[in-house]
Amino acid sequence: MTKKATFLFFFPSAKDASVIAQSLSPEIKHKIPKSNVTFSVDAKNLTMTIESKDISSLRAACNSYLRWIQTALSVKQLV
């Protein structure tokens, strides 16, 4: 049975959502083992869905991607 987590992020502009999604695209290309991650941008919203075969892999992928999003947001604020 596949485990799944979906995160929805709201941004002040569509450009902000797109910039964060683009900054994470290298991580999506180098997949985390045992996990499948998808991003979609719709207007000011960024949706991230993570699927894994087991709960520990799902938790690890969630932690990694959420940390990378937090880092991207921190860098964006500095620039």
WOPE-V485965 format. One record per backbone hydrogen bond with DSSP energy under -0.5 kcal/mol. CO is the residue of the C=O (numbers start at 0). NH is the residue of the N-H. If there is no record, write none. Layout:
CO,NH / CO,NH
This chain:
2,51 / 4,49 / 6,47 / 8,45 / 12,16 / 13,17 / 14,18 / 15,19 / 16,20 / 17,21 / 18,22 / 19,23 / 20,24 / 21,24 / 23,26 / 23,27 / 24,28 / 25,29 / 28,30 / 31,34 / 33,52 / 35,50 / 37,48 / 39,46 / 41,44 / 43,10 / 44,41 / 45,8 / 46,39 / 47,6 / 48,37 / 49,4 / 50,35 / 51,2 / 53,57 / 54,58 / 55,59 / 56,60 / 57,61 / 58,62 / 59,63 / 60,64 / 61,65 / 62,66 / 63,67 / 64,68 / 65,69 / 66,70 / 67,71 / 68,72 / 69,73 / 70,74 / 71,75 / 72,76 / 73,77 / 74,78
